[in-house]
Amino acid sequence: MARVSRYYDVKRDEHDRRYLEVNVTGFSLLHIPLLNKSTGFSAEERKLLGLQGLVPPHQSTLEEQKERTYRRYLQQSSDLERHVYLRSLQDRNEVLFYAMLEDHLEEMLPILYTPTVGEAVKAFSDLYRYPRGLVVSTGDLETLDESLDNLPLDDVRMIVATDSSAILGIGDQGFGGMAISIGKLSLYTAAGGVGPDKTLPVELDVGTNRQDLLDDPLYLGVHHTRLTGEAYDEFLDRFVEGVQARYPKAIIQWEDFAKGAAFRVLERYRRVVPSFNDDIQGTGAMALAGLLSAARMKGERFEDQVFVVVGAGAGGIGVAGAIRQGLIGAGLSLQDAARRVYVVDRQGLLVQGQPELEDHQRSFARPASELADWTFEGSVPNLQDTVRNARATALLGLSGVSGLFSQAVIEAVAANTARPVIFPLSNPTSNVEALPEEIVRWTGGQAIVASGSPFADVPHRTHDGIDAVVPVGQGNNVFIFPGLGFGAIISRAREITDGMVMEAARTLADHTDVSGGRVYPHIQDLREVSIQIAVRVARQAITEGVAAERRVRVMTDEQLMAFVRRRYWVPKYLPYRRAAALLPENRR
């Protein structure tokens, strides 16, 4: 079994209890966030590891450290300052950082990730304080193997890699996208149970087309425009080759690639290295799960609904594809499923024969003959035309265009069904297609609502004069990717199959209690949901024959669940022992 890190390894004592065997001591140990306990070292550890006089005399419990740290967190004056504080804590003491998240996940999730991470991305070069992860830039590609060898982690299992070309809804952010890779992996650990020493954030610095960044002398990335074409492909080929050599058991999540590259990169590498694109597949699975829950809440069949997806980029096409797969899984033919999914972009409905259609959009374009009995003005139906003529019962926004869902559009959906399903899923908050309070008002409180960013539930007075509350679900990919990734790690999947992604969606829907009006679980249930997803994803990998982990192939469902729970990382301090090679008598 590979060592965890060149600085330490995880061992078990004669009673099968875990401890860390460390081969670094003193001041150096205190500056490794995976090892630093700060005031939490015992008297024996302080003496053994050369820490006497380097930390305060009081030995704090983890609970005391959390109380002190949380008190300081509350003193920060803005969400961005709170984000910076959490990231600084992560770079000092990872166990304490994740213990804080464990206690305050619902409160801190929107601070650590969306929507606040968007601000951190924009200001990344100004906020930079401490190195984390791997930087692969155009200037050092020839020394990539050396760069990978410089990393102290020896058993990485989950990589999040971005080229920063399409960060959230804010576009090309150059080197700043590293904040996304870091934040995403924090959630793999906090929600998915992937040990922080098994994760690696990666920035694929292929340049930026933002002239303001190129002109900024303090910008930290390479100062040239983005690689394209063959040079870009060769760059990614070299990265994948390097990862396979250094970390042969690692899974790669492709993150925030522009739509032109996102689909191509996914298809190019998904069978070369176990990998997936969260913007396409994770977003699709998340949306599908919410729609399955919404149909159950309505007491109607999922396959009887009609869906309009607004936005034809990576997220929108990913959602449309997941819905179509879900309809086929419910028993419809491909042709019948296609008739229930309509994709609209800025020009209007995607229609076959349009010259501007991109490859990933073609299979979702509707034949012109299908529109023969539609009424609309212009060359193609616009959004409102599509909702009205298709008799849509569900409307999903992945356009990144604030306010796109007008009152007329929402009312058009409500005219087709007693309980319209409206999911404005664009991030960050400033890009949301409609505010939940507007949707509730325009539908008389009948809408089933979920948004990409967190919004408060909406108070509503019914027609009978009764005060009620319309719950607003949070359609966040964090309900999918941690469990999907952990299940793939557990099974050592050779490929992340469409079946595994669909199983993650079905599991999320199965573990959503819709009786309270929500189509997604509460954030406080995220860890348990991720465990359930991991188990079923691993089982799906076994069923499809892509699980390389021999132990899990023969496990019963109960054994697999126990195995996943045992492997689920939790933040607590382990006892330390000094490696024999570094004991004083062996150093003379």
PATORNU-620432 format. One record per residue (C-alpha): residue in one letter; x, y, z. Coordinates in nm, 3 decimals. Layout:
REM PATORNU-620432
REC residu    east   north      up
REC      A       X       Y       Z
...
REM end
This chain:
REM PATORNU-620432
REC residu    east   north      up
REC      M   0.000   0.000   0.000
REC      A   0.133   0.344  -0.095
REC      R   0.239   0.588   0.171
REC      V  -0.004   0.871   0.226
REC      S   0.261   1.144   0.224
REC      R   0.634   1.181   0.230
REC      Y   0.587   1.353   0.568
REC      Y   0.375   1.087   0.737
REC      D   0.185   0.765   0.699
REC      V  -0.129   0.623   0.858
REC      K  -0.064   0.313   1.068
REC      R  -0.262   0.089   1.302
REC      D  -0.145  -0.019   1.645
REC      E  -0.181  -0.359   1.810
REC      H  -0.543  -0.272   1.899
REC      D  -0.625  -0.174   1.537
REC      R  -0.639   0.194   1.630
REC      R  -0.508   0.443   1.378
REC      Y  -0.214   0.672   1.441
REC      L   0.018   0.886   1.230
REC      E   0.383   0.795   1.193
REC      V   0.557   1.125   1.117
REC      N   0.908   1.186   0.991
REC      V   0.907   1.563   1.025
REC      T   0.936   1.749   1.353
REC      G   0.955   2.087   1.520
REC      F   0.882   2.410   1.341
REC      S   0.846   2.234   1.006
REC      L   0.569   2.008   1.137
REC      L   0.370   2.309   1.258
REC      H   0.366   2.446   0.903
REC      I   0.213   2.138   0.743
REC      P  -0.165   2.189   0.769
REC      L  -0.237   1.816   0.743
REC      L  -0.025   1.758   1.054
REC      N  -0.054   2.075   1.260
REC      K  -0.266   2.037   1.575
REC      S  -0.159   2.380   1.702
REC      T  -0.243   2.382   2.074
REC      G  -0.382   2.028   2.048
REC      F  -0.054   1.837   2.084
REC      S  -0.023   1.627   2.398
REC      A   0.270   1.675   2.636
REC      E   0.418   1.346   2.514
REC      E   0.388   1.452   2.149
REC      R   0.545   1.791   2.221
REC      K   0.848   1.623   2.372
REC      L   0.872   1.349   2.110
REC      L   0.832   1.581   1.812
REC      G   1.045   1.875   1.924
REC      L   0.753   2.111   1.985
REC      Q   0.832   2.223   2.339
REC      G   0.842   2.600   2.355
REC      L   0.688   2.637   2.009
REC      V   0.322   2.629   2.112
REC      P   0.132   2.767   2.414
REC      P   0.150   2.548   2.727
REC      H  -0.223   2.473   2.750
REC      Q  -0.330   2.162   2.559
REC      S  -0.662   2.248   2.397
REC      T  -0.925   1.995   2.306
REC      L  -1.064   2.007   1.955
REC      E  -1.388   2.140   2.103
REC      E  -1.202   2.429   2.266
REC      Q  -1.022   2.506   1.943
REC      K  -1.351   2.508   1.752
REC      E  -1.508   2.746   2.001
REC      R  -1.215   2.988   1.979
REC      T  -1.202   2.969   1.600
REC      Y  -1.576   3.008   1.548
REC      R  -1.582   3.311   1.774
REC      R  -1.319   3.470   1.555
REC      Y  -1.508   3.367   1.240
REC      L  -1.816   3.556   1.358
REC      Q  -1.610   3.873   1.395
REC      Q  -1.541   3.891   1.021
REC      S  -1.736   4.176   0.862
REC      S  -1.823   4.038   0.517
REC      D  -1.882   3.709   0.341
REC      L  -1.556   3.747   0.149
REC      E  -1.364   3.808   0.473
REC      R  -1.528   3.500   0.621
REC      H  -1.422   3.301   0.313
REC      V  -1.065   3.425   0.346
REC      Y  -1.068   3.339   0.716
REC      L  -1.182   2.982   0.648
REC      R  -0.925   2.937   0.374
REC      S  -0.654   3.069   0.604
REC      L  -0.765   2.820   0.869
REC      Q  -0.752   2.540   0.612
REC      D  -0.394   2.637   0.530
REC      R  -0.297   2.621   0.899
REC      N  -0.486   2.325   1.044
REC      E  -0.698   2.102   0.820
REC      V  -0.852   1.889   1.094
REC      L  -0.976   2.199   1.276
REC      F  -1.101   2.347   0.948
REC      Y  -1.309   2.038   0.868
REC      A  -1.428   2.003   1.227
REC      M  -1.563   2.358   1.199
REC      L  -1.737   2.272   0.873
REC      E  -1.885   1.960   1.031
REC      D  -2.050   2.170   1.301
REC      H  -2.158   2.462   1.079
REC      L  -2.192   2.315   0.730
REC      E  -2.523   2.480   0.641
REC      E  -2.396   2.818   0.759
REC      M  -2.052   2.794   0.598
REC      L  -2.127   2.618   0.269
REC      P  -2.235   2.938   0.089
REC      I  -1.929   3.112   0.234
REC      L  -1.678   2.850   0.135
REC      Y  -1.834   2.778  -0.204
REC      T  -2.117   2.934  -0.407
REC      P  -2.200   3.214  -0.407
REC      T  -1.906   3.370  -0.217
REC      V  -1.636   3.173  -0.396
REC      G  -1.714   3.379  -0.707
REC      E  -1.579   3.688  -0.530
REC      A  -1.274   3.493  -0.415
REC      V  -1.205   3.382  -0.772
REC      K  -1.213   3.739  -0.900
REC      A  -0.975   3.856  -0.628
REC      F  -0.753   3.545  -0.621
REC      S  -0.428   3.718  -0.719
REC      D  -0.486   3.989  -0.457
REC      L  -0.584   3.741  -0.185
REC      Y  -0.312   3.482  -0.251
REC      R  -0.134   3.381   0.071
REC      Y  -0.026   3.020   0.073
REC      P   0.048   2.756  -0.193
REC      R  -0.203   2.474  -0.231
REC      G  -0.237   2.217  -0.506
REC      L  -0.065   2.177  -0.842
REC      V  -0.012   2.447  -1.101
REC      V   0.040   2.324  -1.456
REC      S   0.127   2.617  -1.680
REC      T   0.238   2.651  -2.038
REC      G   0.585   2.755  -1.931
REC      D   0.670   2.443  -1.732
REC      L   0.494   2.162  -1.916
REC      E   0.826   1.998  -2.000
REC      T   0.898   1.961  -1.629
REC      L   0.552   1.833  -1.535
REC      D   0.686   1.503  -1.398
REC      E   0.920   1.695  -1.170
REC      S   0.631   1.918  -1.061
REC      L   0.422   1.613  -0.976
REC      D   0.712   1.460  -0.785
REC      N   0.743   1.782  -0.584
REC      L   0.398   1.719  -0.437
REC      P   0.425   1.559  -0.092
REC      L   0.107   1.352  -0.128
REC      D   0.167   1.000  -0.255
REC      D  -0.182   0.847  -0.272
REC      V  -0.409   1.106  -0.434
REC      R  -0.749   0.965  -0.532
REC      M  -0.951   1.274  -0.633
REC      I  -0.833   1.561  -0.853
REC      V  -1.035   1.867  -0.949
REC      A  -0.879   2.036  -1.251
REC      T  -0.994   2.357  -1.417
REC      D  -0.868   2.569  -1.704
REC      S  -1.072   2.860  -1.560
REC      S  -1.235   2.937  -1.893
REC      A  -1.595   2.940  -1.765
REC      I  -1.602   2.990  -1.389
REC      L  -1.956   2.972  -1.252
REC      G  -2.149   3.238  -1.443
REC      I  -1.862   3.487  -1.452
REC      G  -1.658   3.351  -1.741
REC      D  -1.283   3.352  -1.801
REC      Q  -1.105   3.414  -1.470
REC      G  -0.752   3.310  -1.561
REC      F  -0.548   3.180  -1.271
REC      G  -0.824   3.269  -1.025
REC      G  -1.006   2.947  -1.102
REC      M  -0.773   2.768  -0.862
REC      A  -1.011   2.888  -0.588
REC      I  -1.282   2.673  -0.746
REC      S  -1.067   2.359  -0.746
REC      I  -0.971   2.418  -0.382
REC      G  -1.329   2.488  -0.275
REC      K  -1.472   2.191  -0.460
REC      L  -1.228   1.948  -0.300
REC      S  -1.306   2.092   0.043
REC      L  -1.662   1.971  -0.017
REC      Y  -1.543   1.629  -0.130
REC      T  -1.396   1.601   0.218
REC      A  -1.660   1.782   0.425
REC      A  -1.955   1.611   0.254
REC      G  -1.813   1.309   0.074
REC      G  -1.571   1.173   0.331
REC      V  -1.269   1.179   0.100
REC      G  -0.962   1.233   0.317
REC      P  -0.797   1.571   0.253
REC      D  -0.466   1.393   0.194
REC      K  -0.632   1.207  -0.095
REC      T  -0.725   1.525  -0.282
REC      L  -0.539   1.753  -0.522
REC      P  -0.663   2.084  -0.667
REC      V  -0.516   2.166  -1.008
REC      E  -0.501   2.485  -1.210
REC      L  -0.440   2.423  -1.579
REC      D  -0.297   2.764  -1.661
REC      V  -0.328   2.784  -2.039
REC      G  -0.357   3.164  -2.036
REC      T  -0.645   3.408  -2.032
REC      N  -0.824   3.618  -2.290
REC      R  -0.902   3.885  -2.031
REC      Q  -0.697   4.188  -2.130
REC      D  -0.744   4.348  -1.789
REC      L  -0.575   4.047  -1.628
REC      L  -0.296   4.040  -1.885
REC      D  -0.230   4.409  -1.819
REC      D  -0.225   4.366  -1.440
REC      P   0.134   4.331  -1.314
REC      L   0.004   4.159  -0.999
REC      Y  -0.186   3.890  -1.190
REC      L  -0.035   3.555  -1.089
REC      G  -0.101   3.349  -1.403
REC      V   0.090   3.331  -1.730
REC      H   0.061   3.653  -1.928
REC      H  -0.058   3.536  -2.269
REC      T  -0.385   3.453  -2.440
REC      R  -0.536   3.107  -2.410
REC      L  -0.400   2.805  -2.590
REC      T  -0.639   2.665  -2.847
REC      G  -0.661   2.380  -3.096
REC      E  -0.380   2.128  -3.118
REC      A  -0.161   2.308  -2.863
REC      Y  -0.444   2.294  -2.607
REC      D  -0.505   1.924  -2.673
REC      E  -0.135   1.845  -2.638
REC      F  -0.128   2.034  -2.308
REC      L  -0.414   1.827  -2.165
REC      D  -0.271   1.503  -2.306
REC      R   0.053   1.570  -2.122
REC      F  -0.131   1.651  -1.800
REC      V  -0.335   1.329  -1.812
REC      E  -0.022   1.123  -1.887
REC      G   0.156   1.278  -1.590
REC      V  -0.135   1.213  -1.355
REC      Q  -0.164   0.852  -1.466
REC      A   0.206   0.796  -1.396
REC      R   0.215   0.970  -1.055
REC      Y  -0.134   0.887  -0.928
REC      P  -0.264   0.578  -1.113
REC      K  -0.568   0.545  -0.883
REC      A  -0.683   0.905  -0.917
REC      I  -1.014   1.026  -1.057
REC      I  -1.024   1.358  -1.240
REC      Q  -1.318   1.594  -1.217
REC      W  -1.307   1.846  -1.502
REC      E  -1.434   2.175  -1.367
REC      D  -1.558   2.497  -1.528
REC      F  -1.439   2.444  -1.883
REC      A  -1.601   2.662  -2.151
REC      K  -1.871   2.475  -2.339
REC      G  -1.656   2.443  -2.651
REC      A  -1.397   2.245  -2.457
REC      A  -1.612   2.087  -2.185
REC      F  -1.784   1.824  -2.399
REC      R  -1.476   1.752  -2.608
REC      V  -1.249   1.708  -2.305
REC      L  -1.503   1.482  -2.136
REC      E  -1.537   1.255  -2.438
REC      R  -1.163   1.259  -2.513
REC      Y  -1.057   1.136  -2.170
REC      R  -1.349   0.965  -1.993
REC      R  -1.232   0.620  -2.107
REC      V  -0.862   0.705  -2.082
REC      V  -0.873   0.800  -1.715
REC      P  -1.170   0.774  -1.476
REC      S  -1.313   1.123  -1.505
REC      F  -1.630   1.327  -1.529
REC      N  -1.741   1.684  -1.580
REC      D  -1.946   1.818  -1.292
REC      D  -2.086   2.109  -1.491
REC      I  -2.233   1.866  -1.743
REC      Q  -2.297   1.543  -1.554
REC      G  -2.320   1.666  -1.196
REC      T  -2.555   1.949  -1.286
REC      G  -2.764   1.711  -1.494
REC      A  -2.792   1.458  -1.213
REC      M  -2.876   1.727  -0.959
REC      A  -3.152   1.871  -1.176
REC      L  -3.293   1.529  -1.262
REC      A  -3.312   1.437  -0.893
REC      G  -3.506   1.755  -0.818
REC      L  -3.746   1.692  -1.105
REC      L  -3.808   1.335  -0.991
REC      S  -3.886   1.467  -0.644
REC      A  -4.112   1.738  -0.788
REC      A  -4.314   1.482  -0.985
REC      R  -4.354   1.276  -0.669
REC      M  -4.466   1.587  -0.481
REC      K  -4.726   1.660  -0.751
REC      G  -4.848   1.301  -0.745
REC      E  -4.781   1.272  -1.117
REC      R  -4.556   1.060  -1.334
REC      F  -4.219   1.204  -1.425
REC      E  -4.257   1.079  -1.782
REC      D  -4.578   1.282  -1.825
REC      Q  -4.403   1.616  -1.769
REC      V  -4.277   1.852  -2.041
REC      F  -3.948   2.031  -1.978
REC      V  -3.800   2.354  -2.111
REC      V  -3.430   2.406  -2.038
REC      V  -3.298   2.758  -2.090
REC      G  -2.928   2.773  -2.168
REC      A  -2.745   2.556  -2.420
REC      G  -2.401   2.554  -2.263
REC      A  -2.239   2.278  -2.060
REC      G  -2.490   2.299  -1.775
REC      G  -2.801   2.334  -1.989
REC      I  -2.715   2.053  -2.228
REC      G  -2.607   1.839  -1.933
REC      V  -2.947   1.892  -1.771
REC      A  -3.135   1.826  -2.095
REC      G  -2.936   1.506  -2.145
REC      A  -3.003   1.387  -1.792
REC      I  -3.376   1.452  -1.827
REC      R  -3.382   1.259  -2.152
REC      Q  -3.196   0.969  -1.991
REC      G  -3.439   0.980  -1.700
REC      L  -3.737   0.965  -1.935
REC      I  -3.587   0.670  -2.121
REC      G  -3.525   0.502  -1.786
REC      A  -3.893   0.555  -1.707
REC      G  -3.987   0.357  -2.017
REC      L  -4.010   0.609  -2.300
REC      S  -3.841   0.557  -2.634
REC      L  -3.564   0.796  -2.735
REC      Q  -3.801   0.961  -2.981
REC      D  -4.079   1.006  -2.725
REC      A  -3.833   1.131  -2.463
REC      A  -3.695   1.389  -2.706
REC      R  -4.045   1.527  -2.761
REC      R  -4.065   1.619  -2.393
REC      V  -3.736   1.812  -2.368
REC      Y  -3.696   2.154  -2.530
REC      V  -3.375   2.358  -2.515
REC      V  -3.379   2.735  -2.562
REC      D  -3.074   2.956  -2.601
REC      R  -3.039   3.330  -2.655
REC      Q  -3.172   3.302  -3.013
REC      G  -3.472   3.093  -2.909
REC      L  -3.561   2.726  -2.941
REC      L  -3.292   2.500  -3.084
REC      V  -3.423   2.387  -3.423
REC      Q  -3.261   2.145  -3.665
REC      G  -3.084   2.310  -3.955
REC      Q  -2.977   2.622  -3.768
REC      P  -2.624   2.699  -3.893
REC      E  -2.498   2.812  -3.552
REC      L  -2.574   2.482  -3.375
REC      E  -2.275   2.332  -3.198
REC      D  -2.205   1.959  -3.192
REC      H  -2.326   1.908  -2.836
REC      Q  -2.653   2.089  -2.915
REC      R  -2.756   1.904  -3.232
REC      S  -2.927   1.607  -3.072
REC      F  -3.153   1.844  -2.874
REC      A  -3.264   2.054  -3.171
REC      R  -3.628   1.998  -3.266
REC      P  -3.725   1.922  -3.626
REC      A  -3.886   2.218  -3.802
REC      S  -4.182   1.996  -3.897
REC      E  -4.270   1.963  -3.530
REC      L  -4.342   2.336  -3.517
REC      A  -4.594   2.333  -3.801
REC      D  -4.894   2.386  -3.573
REC      W  -4.716   2.625  -3.335
REC      T  -4.797   2.995  -3.326
REC      F  -4.504   3.233  -3.289
REC      E  -4.345   3.538  -3.443
REC      G  -3.993   3.546  -3.579
REC      S  -3.784   3.274  -3.736
REC      V  -3.787   3.047  -3.428
REC      P  -4.000   3.037  -3.112
REC      N  -3.869   3.244  -2.824
REC      L  -3.881   3.128  -2.462
REC      Q  -4.241   3.229  -2.398
REC      D  -4.351   3.084  -2.732
REC      T  -4.182   2.755  -2.648
REC      V  -4.338   2.731  -2.302
REC      R  -4.684   2.805  -2.442
REC      N  -4.675   2.582  -2.751
REC      A  -4.495   2.289  -2.588
REC      R  -4.728   2.309  -2.286
REC      A  -4.429   2.299  -2.055
REC      T  -4.487   2.196  -1.695
REC      A  -4.127   2.253  -1.581
REC      L  -3.887   2.539  -1.656
REC      L  -3.517   2.522  -1.572
REC      G  -3.275   2.812  -1.600
REC      L  -2.905   2.760  -1.673
REC      S  -2.856   3.072  -1.881
REC      G  -2.665   3.294  -1.642
REC      V  -2.897   3.580  -1.743
REC      S  -3.045   3.768  -1.449
REC      G  -3.420   3.825  -1.468
REC      L  -3.470   3.618  -1.784
REC      F  -3.781   3.450  -1.642
REC      S  -4.034   3.730  -1.676
REC      Q  -4.377   3.729  -1.518
REC      A  -4.528   3.642  -1.856
REC      V  -4.300   3.339  -1.894
REC      I  -4.372   3.211  -1.543
REC      E  -4.746   3.260  -1.588
REC      A  -4.727   3.071  -1.917
REC      V  -4.588   2.768  -1.734
REC      A  -4.852   2.803  -1.463
REC      A  -5.123   2.797  -1.732
REC      N  -5.016   2.443  -1.828
REC      T  -5.021   2.280  -1.484
REC      A  -5.160   2.329  -1.135
REC      R  -4.811   2.300  -0.983
REC      P  -4.551   2.456  -1.213
REC      V  -4.193   2.347  -1.148
REC      I  -3.955   2.643  -1.174
REC      F  -3.581   2.595  -1.117
REC      P  -3.371   2.910  -1.174
REC      L  -3.037   2.733  -1.127
REC      S  -2.781   2.987  -1.248
REC      N  -2.498   3.092  -1.018
REC      P  -2.394   3.320  -0.859
REC      T  -2.697   3.487  -0.703
REC      S  -2.661   3.793  -0.926
REC      N  -2.723   3.574  -1.233
REC      V  -3.042   3.400  -1.118
REC      E  -3.318   3.397  -1.382
REC      A  -3.589   3.494  -1.132
REC      L  -3.605   3.548  -0.760
REC      P  -3.801   3.283  -0.569
REC      E  -4.026   3.549  -0.415
REC      E  -4.122   3.664  -0.766
REC      I  -4.199   3.309  -0.879
REC      V  -4.417   3.249  -0.574
REC      R  -4.603   3.576  -0.625
REC      W  -4.660   3.521  -0.998
REC      T  -4.792   3.167  -0.946
REC      G  -5.011   3.239  -0.646
REC      G  -4.789   3.022  -0.427
REC      Q  -4.839   2.711  -0.640
REC      A  -4.488   2.681  -0.785
REC      I  -4.238   2.418  -0.679
REC      V  -3.916   2.616  -0.659
REC      A  -3.547   2.536  -0.640
REC      S  -3.255   2.769  -0.705
REC      G  -2.884   2.723  -0.763
REC      S  -2.779   2.956  -0.483
REC      P  -2.933   2.954  -0.135
REC      F  -3.247   3.162  -0.088
REC      A  -3.476   3.190   0.211
REC      D  -3.816   3.024   0.206
REC      V  -4.088   3.259   0.082
REC      P  -4.381   3.366   0.303
REC      H  -4.711   3.354   0.117
REC      R  -5.075   3.425   0.195
REC      T  -5.310   3.179   0.030
REC      H  -5.637   3.269  -0.143
REC      D  -5.810   3.169   0.180
REC      G  -5.609   3.425   0.374
REC      I  -5.392   3.166   0.547
REC      D  -5.028   3.252   0.607
REC      A  -4.805   2.986   0.455
REC      V  -4.444   2.936   0.352
REC      V  -4.323   2.810   0.015
REC      P  -3.998   2.617   0.064
REC      V  -3.711   2.699  -0.173
REC      G  -3.488   2.402  -0.243
REC      Q  -3.122   2.452  -0.317
REC      G  -3.027   2.274  -0.639
REC      N  -2.659   2.251  -0.559
REC      N  -2.426   2.000  -0.724
REC      V  -2.283   1.935  -0.379
REC      F  -2.568   1.687  -0.338
REC      I  -2.417   1.482  -0.622
REC      F  -2.043   1.507  -0.676
REC      P  -1.909   1.416  -0.328
REC      G  -2.102   1.090  -0.317
REC      L  -2.038   1.015  -0.684
REC      G  -1.665   1.068  -0.638
REC      F  -1.646   0.872  -0.314
REC      G  -1.837   0.580  -0.467
REC      A  -1.598   0.578  -0.762
REC      I  -1.301   0.581  -0.524
REC      I  -1.444   0.302  -0.309
REC      S  -1.501   0.080  -0.612
REC      R  -1.186   0.200  -0.790
REC      A  -1.400   0.254  -1.098
REC      R  -1.207   0.235  -1.423
REC      E  -1.465   0.467  -1.579
REC      I  -1.735   0.701  -1.451
REC      T  -2.026   0.565  -1.653
REC      D  -2.354   0.735  -1.736
REC      G  -2.521   0.463  -1.531
REC      M  -2.323   0.564  -1.223
REC      V  -2.421   0.928  -1.268
REC      M  -2.788   0.834  -1.313
REC      E  -2.774   0.617  -1.003
REC      A  -2.647   0.916  -0.806
REC      A  -2.948   1.117  -0.927
REC      R  -3.196   0.844  -0.838
REC      T  -3.041   0.800  -0.495
REC      L  -3.066   1.171  -0.422
REC      A  -3.433   1.169  -0.520
REC      D  -3.499   0.857  -0.313
REC      H  -3.350   1.023  -0.005
REC      T  -3.545   1.348  -0.036
REC      D  -3.847   1.385   0.191
REC      V  -4.095   1.580  -0.022
REC      S  -4.363   1.592   0.247
REC      G  -4.237   1.931   0.360
REC      G  -4.246   2.075   0.010
REC      R  -3.875   2.050  -0.067
REC      V  -3.727   1.882  -0.373
REC      Y  -3.379   1.858  -0.219
REC      P  -3.267   1.749   0.128
REC      H  -3.158   1.990   0.398
REC      I  -2.788   2.068   0.393
REC      Q  -2.752   1.913   0.738
REC      D  -2.842   1.579   0.577
REC      L  -2.571   1.613   0.313
REC      R  -2.322   1.370   0.466
REC      E  -2.572   1.089   0.501
REC      V  -2.705   1.150   0.150
REC      S  -2.348   1.138   0.017
REC      I  -2.288   0.806   0.191
REC      Q  -2.604   0.660   0.038
REC      I  -2.501   0.786  -0.305
REC      A  -2.150   0.645  -0.265
REC      V  -2.287   0.300  -0.183
REC      R  -2.523   0.288  -0.478
REC      V  -2.268   0.435  -0.719
REC      A  -2.017   0.171  -0.611
REC      R  -2.282  -0.098  -0.657
REC      Q  -2.358   0.036  -1.005
REC      A  -1.986   0.025  -1.091
REC      I  -1.982  -0.340  -0.982
REC      T  -2.294  -0.416  -1.187
REC      E  -2.145  -0.257  -1.499
REC      G  -1.815  -0.438  -1.454
REC      V  -1.597  -0.128  -1.413
REC      A  -1.507  -0.177  -1.044
REC      A  -1.138  -0.263  -1.010
REC      E  -1.152  -0.301  -0.629
REC      R  -1.179  -0.676  -0.578
REC      R  -1.296  -0.654  -0.218
REC      V  -1.616  -0.468  -0.300
REC      R  -1.716  -0.695  -0.588
REC      V  -1.818  -0.976  -0.353
REC      M  -1.976  -0.763  -0.080
REC      T  -2.343  -0.773   0.008
REC      D  -2.525  -0.441   0.026
REC      E  -2.488  -0.442   0.405
REC      Q  -2.117  -0.514   0.383
REC      L  -2.069  -0.243   0.122
REC      M  -2.249   0.010   0.341
REC      A  -2.029  -0.082   0.638
REC      F  -1.720  -0.058   0.418
REC      V  -1.815   0.290   0.296
REC      R  -1.889   0.415   0.647
REC      R  -1.556   0.281   0.773
REC      R  -1.368   0.456   0.492
REC      Y  -1.554   0.786   0.540
REC      W  -1.302   1.038   0.675
REC      V  -1.401   1.235   0.984
REC      P  -1.204   1.526   1.133
REC      K  -1.037   1.422   1.455
REC      Y  -0.684   1.432   1.589
REC      L  -0.497   1.103   1.575
REC      P  -0.207   1.026   1.807
REC      Y   0.140   1.078   1.656
REC      R   0.446   0.859   1.668
REC      R   0.787   0.958   1.544
REC      A   0.924   0.746   1.261
REC      A   1.207   0.518   1.374
REC      A   1.440   0.656   1.110
REC      L   1.424   0.996   1.276
REC      L   1.469   0.890   1.639
REC      P   1.772   1.058   1.798
REC      E   1.981   0.740   1.817
REC      N   1.936   0.683   1.444
REC      R   2.040   1.038   1.344
REC      R   2.391   1.032   1.484
REM end
